[in-house]
Amino acid sequence: MGTMHTEYQGIKITAPADCGNAPKKKFLYDFIMAAATNDFHFISEHASDDICWNIVNDNSIQGLEELANTLKAAPKITEVEILNIITHGKTASVNGTVKFEDHHTDSFCNVYTFVSAGNNTIKEIISYIIKMD
């Protein structure tokens, strides 16, 4: 498996080359890009109205409106590295690193729960984030 390097809306992207081989992997790649670029239109189309985003040991975000406000207030992302996208049934996980405009880097692992296995609507995200510097 190779790695692809690209740029999307000014953000440097590194990801496994196989992200497009499975529909759910491609969807999660697109969802990560939407979050990184504040594409709330895409996010709102693919998240349940009562989505719960639990950032472990930090914050719990409930609903689309609070999610939108949280993403808008976040520092600008300059680089995303996706290491793995793993999917199985109605759950999935993505891990990698994110670099921000203020030069700090976070390592992350997001665990996603979908409404159902065949549906690309996310109802819950649990994020484990480690500040790297």
PyMOL commands that set and color helices and strands:
alter all, ss='L'
color gray80, all
select helices_A, chain A and resi 17-20+23-36+40-45+63-73
alter helices_A, ss='H'
color red, helices_A
select strands_A, chain A and resi 3-8+11-16+47-55+59-62+77-88+91-100+105-114+122-131
alter strands_A, ss='S'
color yellow, strands_A
deselect
rebuild
show_as cartoon
